[in-house]
Amino acid sequence: MSGVACWDSRYAYLQFEFGAGILILRCDDDTDEVIAEVGEARADCQPVAELVVTELLGKSIEHAWELRNHRGYRDAFQLRLIDQEGCEETRQFEVAASAMDVRPREEGLSSMISGCS
């Protein structure tokens, strides 16, 4: 996992490397929307050390969603990833002011019942 940081743990660009390809999440500077695409790795990206992102290492994509706000803008993207034991992690990537925040999404009882940490 690597990216191009803006400031204070916010990103202009993130790339996630999976066996089947590279998922790229980037900000559209004109509309403040998230653009999700599969593509080639960028050489100028630096490894991401933020825990909310590194907890996703070793997991596979289970589901992905483009999220629209009340004005119709796609300003967020959500990923649910799963590991070999069936434990899930969900993250939302939200864009505002041409930078992306990464937020964990609490799963509530489902993670407590399954024994996932």
Helices and strands as residue ranges (DSSP letters): E 2-5, E 11-18, E 21-28, E 33-39, E 46-47, H 51-54, E 60-67, E 76-82, E 88-96, E 99-104, H 109-114
